[in-house]
């Protein structure tokens, strides 16, 4: 049994996330976590809300709330949505936790001791209208690289280039909109990434061949451009305070750490939050501190969209390397491209696209989980359209899986009663089916192990299709007219397929899998996974097992549904 640490990029506290955010980090991490647990591994899946930084302060101001109260409410609102999507976090923490403050300040002190943090005087944007220095995200303007006119002072969301506020063309205050900005001198802490360039390069070189091309190419691009020393403090009221025992002058000025310094540390902080709930039973350091992992090392996998890749493959590893302590670094970075909405961006202000809370208002989570993973933007950007969504739901979920389950159980109950029929001994068609199911199961497992989610979904869909092909070949509705024993065998075999589907489909569609599994009143149904031999034999559900017919697993979506979705959310190609 291996130990797997899994994290997904921290969703920012400011607002409910859209479907692209879901498929780009949290959902695939959940699918993979569920799969590993089913295979018997020791899994810890950690995530949290990212609560510091400018947008949190601005959003709290808009709502007339203290920023800590706003973040507490927003955390609970996001967690409710993730519960609705059946994301099985072991812990979903908060980057504003005392644990993250403690560990972030420890990291900063160690970096200073090792000569990788220094205090520098810099010239920073000051707004007389607002009476304050403006942190990078408080400054907006035009990106000098791509011309995007709503670029922030830390990063252009259009071309993803990292910026400084002074790089922007026609800058303005994000608070007041004032363009009357000055540049004044102030002091900040800098992480000396340039001194860690060669160490980061060596570390990336050890991993990049294993990583997806998207992850390794982004990391290599940043390294080739050279690592620059970066300011890691900001002038904000909300954040992890600079420790007064180490930098008394900056602490007195109210400096806090930059959100991109403390946010990745929250993976560790959230694990300590989890551990502190049951300190006698949970050892957070054995997951994160390699000296404490003993003879059972941890494999660490991160999930994120491509805009987060530089911070997790270059910047945070530089921080960990500079600490000179044996903290666990990521082994595999699974990155994703963008999910677009009809080829354009999801937009709250323009009412374009589906957000996760709205999705759950329309349909149960399994519809969304399956569609998103089956169309995950792995090798390229992918586009969400309502036409594609309804077609996928109807073909794969309603027709291929749902209809199979319903017609097998309904027909068997009608003709043989409420127990699994015995029928004849398995013959050549069943042996052929068993070999095909074992082959497809092996393909499914291989793709899941490789974190190839679209291919894994295709293998799962093929498993479902194999049951339909068997049913069409055997045609129990015709068999029963001349050979009841043969028809009973066909139905018993199909019922065993349903049970197998309930086990192997659980990472994708947990609620529907639970409904399939609950249809059979097995005395001891403890199967966590299905072995190749069990797939060949298809005898987990013996004759005489009581069963029920569950409600329809997946309702087909109609043309009226499609029209209503497009009217509510927009359904035209992006300009």
Helices and strands as residue ranges (DSSP letters): E 3-8, E 11-12, H 19-21, I 22-26, H 27-38, E 42-50, H 54-63, H 67-84, E 91-94, H 98-113, E 117-127, E 132-133, G 136-138, E 139-142, E 151-152, G 165-167, E 169-173, E 181-191, G 193-196, H 197-207, H 213-225, E 230-231, E 233-234, H 248-252, E 256-257, H 259-277, H 285-288, G 290-292, E 298-305, G 306-308, H 309-310, I 311-315, H 316-323, E 332-336, E 339-341, H 356-362, H 365-374, E 382-384, H 386-392, I 393-402, H 403-416, H 428-449, H 453-474, H 476-482, H 484-504, H 510-518, H 532-537, H 559-569
